[in-house]
Amino acid sequence: MAQRILALAAEEAPERLREALQSLREGELGDMVTRQALKGRETAALLRGIFKGSPCSQRSGLLRRLQVYKHCIPLVESGDLHLSKVSEIMGLLMLEARQLPGQALAELATLFVDVIKSGSLSNGKSLELFSTVLTALANSKESLAYGKGELSGEEFKKQLINTLCSSKWDPQNVIHLANMFRDVPLSGEELQFVVEKVLRMFSKLDLQEIPPLVYQLLLLSAKGSKKTVLEGIISFFNQLDRRQKEEQKVPQSVDLEVATMPLEQLRHVEGTVILHIVSVINLDQDLGEELIRHLKSEQQKDPGRALCPFSVALLLSVAVKHRLQEQIFDFLKTSITRSCKDLQFLQASKFLQDLFPHQYDVSSVILEVVQNSAFGWDHVTQGLVDLGFSLMESYEPKKPFGGKAADTTYGLSKMPAQQACRLGASILLETFKVHEPIRSDILEQVLNRVLTKAASPVSHFIDLLSSIVVSAPLVLQSSSSKVTETFDNLSFLPIDTVQGLLRAVQPLLKVSMSVRDSLILVLQKAIFSRQLDARKAAVAGFLLLLRNFKVLGSLSSSQCSQAIGATQVQADVHTCYNSAANEAFCLEILGSLRCCLSQQADVRLMLYEGFYDVLRRNSQLASSIMETLLSQIKQYYLPQPDLLPPLKLEGCIMAQGDQIFLQEPLAHLLCCIQHCLAWYKSTACLCQGAEEEEEEEEEEEVGFEQNFEEMLQSVTRRMIKSELEDFELDKSADFSLSSGVGVKNNIYALQVMGICEVLIEYNFNIGNFSKNKFEDVLGLFACYNKLSEILKEKAGKNKSGLGNKTARSFLSMAFVSTLLTALFRDNAQSHEESLAVLRSSTEFLRYAVSVALQKVQQLEETGQTDGPDGQNPEKMFQNLCKITRVLLWRYTSIPTVVEEPGKKKGKSISLLCLEGLLRIFNTVQQLYTARIPQFLQALDISDGDTEAADIDVTERAAFQIRQFQRSLLNQFSAAEDDFNSKETQSLITVLSTLSKLLDPASQQFLQFLTWTVKVCRENTLEDAACCKGLLSLLFSLHVLYKSPVSLLRELAQDIHTCLGDIDQDVEVESRSHFAIVNPKTAAPTVCLLVLGQADKVLEEVDWLIKKLSSLGSDSSEDSSQASNQTQALEKGIILQLGTLLTVFHELVQTALPAGSCVDTLLRSLSKTYAILTSLIKHYLQACRSTSTSIPGRLEKLVKLSGSHLTPQCYSFITYVQNIHSESLSFAEEKKKKKKEDEAAAVSTVMAKVLRDTKPIPNLIFAIEQYEKFLIHLSKKSKVNLMQYMKLSTSRDFRINAAVLDSAMQEHSTQDAENEPDNDQSSTTEQTDENQEPKKKRRRKK
């Protein structure tokens, strides 16, 4: 039969063809098509023949066509046919479908919907026909029967799509259906239906099927609904990530759940999806912009949902396209700093922490992306690197104008900008560890920035470089050429950068001979450079090499690991250790460094400061270094035993024209000798225990040791005998820095003082508590002190302070801790007599404590100190603990009151101890945060064995706090003459510093807060600075316990009571909550502190209102949870504002003195009204979007503002203008009396009045804006909120009826002749109402 139909179709005999087709029974037509298709013979020709013989104009033909369509759809889906045959059949059916009438199309479309619903689609090939049918249906002009009514083709299509999207889909068909809808013309509403349905299907599919579906969905988004598509994809993967994290947290569920979602598979799927999105964005830029827009709006509502690991990775992948890079990085940087600021904001307030228990941290999310990118996300790495560098450059440490760069290396980074910079470094370091291909790129960029940003601080890049080198020194060998290129530029870099850079790459020098050799060549050239910085860089580099390449036989040091390789000798990394080569190499470097001993003082200084460290790490170089130092000191030492002074100071200076320079830092040279000798003697016994060396060498070494000792003893003896005149220094000498002689004398004085200090340390150390040696120490100190006093005196009134502040002390930190312990804590019977010599001199005791203070200050500011081990954090920490123990004992055992003040001016020893303790507590919290438990343990002498993990920081800190509390109470209870304001301030600051160690949730914290409140309530403290410190402490503690608004209210009431009311006839109720508020402290001290704290509360409320608005606009699924949080926020905001209104209610009725208090109060009131307006706007928005009624709490707040604040504000404005009018009138009277003399004073008064009254119009505007939005809200909510508000009476002008009447009566009783006088008198008598316009006119001029 099939052959007959084909033949008839070919013969062009339509009538016979129709007859033949009609003769077929119902099932035969379908069977024939199936047989032909399975045989693979001329199926298309057969179908064409059937369609030719079945014209749509005849009903039988139409039915036959439908029968063919209905048969072919399951046939195509059966999977029995070859793909080419399927395409052939579908192509023909699609072509013919356009000829079908509307009703037939409707029937076909309904059939397709039923097939999809039943889930009988297998390969989805027939869906190509469905899209054609739907398109044809949409274009059909016929009315089609649907149910009982009729619909147009477009409406029928919409109804079908609605039905389809509401029904259940087989997960296997989702991709085919999504692909099919791309070819169907859809309205916006239909597209939204389809997209939402596909997104709902995500959770029902296997992970592997998600990427192709996402791709289809993205292609579909070209029609619209881009935001929905992106939001759905991001939300889906965010949920998967969260679920994955939860599964990892719960160990017992791992066995069950791992199979459902393996981590590796999830990450690979996410990576593929990101690639798909990026590829579609490359074709459709609008999609990229929609992504950024969506995340920006989402971030306002819920940052945790907007910036999840998946969306950040997506953004970074898209950022590689330069058109969007700037927008994306700006968005990410803003998000990071905002997140850091929010976290900082929350940590400072218990009130906010209670409202937001879980806070989102974007930094951890970005670092999570770095870890996730290890799963083959190569498309993310470039974005991560660019973001890291962008953060480090945008938030790098700033260099203050003309000052040293603020270094953030030391201590915790607390500012959001510093945290962002640290995050950038962490991103780069973690990316470096995870991704090998990009390592050389990161290293190159870091080195380039170290070189090109030499003028600005680069410490953060050097820290990053150091971390990179430590993490993989061997990996860096492949990039060694980049490091050697950097070395070529060393001589052009600042010395700090050079030292940092060399320290950072030091591990690389040990594994790479080529890098080391290239460095040596560069340094040898630099030693002879014209530039001073280049020569200093060379010295720094050579000292580093000497420290780190040990000669065999050197004593082991914890600081130095064994070096590998040799230098100028050709050797490989793997050859055995060549000690001879290392020794030759080190001696060669020492030879180069000897050249530097004839260069400028700065270069020599670096050498003298570096030699001790070299010796300590490379003990075999001792003889060479000691010989070098001996030959150097002999140039200035006068060996004759009776010659005074013992050293040639004139050889240490150099004249160049009119200018005089220090050429040889003699004190530093002696200091270096003293430390090296002490180290050598202490290790000599260890060397003797080892195998004996050649005898000649030993004799030689003993020779220089003896030489040095004799020399130092001779210098000591003669320095004590020397008078200042022997150095050409006495009280009559010129010390001004403007003349050459003065400069020379200053240099001499500082050198002599330094030499005395070096000898003090030497003699104390070798004295072994001998009385004679300690008398020598005092003799040396007498010389030092005389000079110190002269310099202090000559410095004159401009510089007040201790003599030791003229220059940094030469005493080492270790010696300072030993000296203090001996002076104050050594109770040994055998030492008593000798120590009594030193203890008898109060000046020496004060000097010892002040040097300790100076050392701690240097440590706090730079993270290191001068002298041996100054850069060793461990040794510094141990010394700090020893010093703290002594200072703490000295301060708590001997109160300042008991101490003899002495004849000399200057601080008492106890006060110096207290200052030292304050600096130490600050320093430990900055530099040694991780070691605070050990520090507190070290202060408790009785407890030495407790493990660090067992130490309760809060308990230990509370113990120390109690000691200082007692001292503070003693100050308060002391007689008025004995009250020491400076000491009280320091005590309060110490308490404030130690309170940071207390856990705010602990009982000890609460006890301390209660004690502070009690002190403020009971002590009438009249010293303004102490009052400010104590109240600041109270506020800082209170905000970590609960909101301070009730405290502010009590303080405001006390201020009102102390200063009286603006209406003099009103007697203020006598209430005193805090004795600390008294007439001497109420204004400006307490008033400004209260207003400052109120401003902080206002900032918190403003922040909360913004959060509230974003929650209000959030239409997430967890609506009940959101509404609970919204209610909690609303309650918190309104309660805070309500109490603040009562605070301002008291303050605006207080007769505050003109000046800062009035100005600050007016500004705070403006801010309060602005925030009230924000709250009203929020409720206005809520009323527009939902039909919610306004809460009763808000109504009470509005009522309170209307009754307790606005009327009082207007009265206060009148009061302010009155006091300013009085000052103006007073100025006018002065002007009449002494016109010429007082003109300038009058103009100053007028300018001040104009400045002080400037906030008044702003306040009036803020009040009126508030009332304007209240009117809007009243209309929207149908609640009359304006019934509580009194009409405004202040504008740019006001008419005061009483003043107007009296003025008019005056005018009517005066004659016209007296008009000028009348005008003049009225000028001085008029109140502020008439004065205001004058001020306006004057301002316009």
Disulfide bonds with the S-S distance in Angstrom:
none
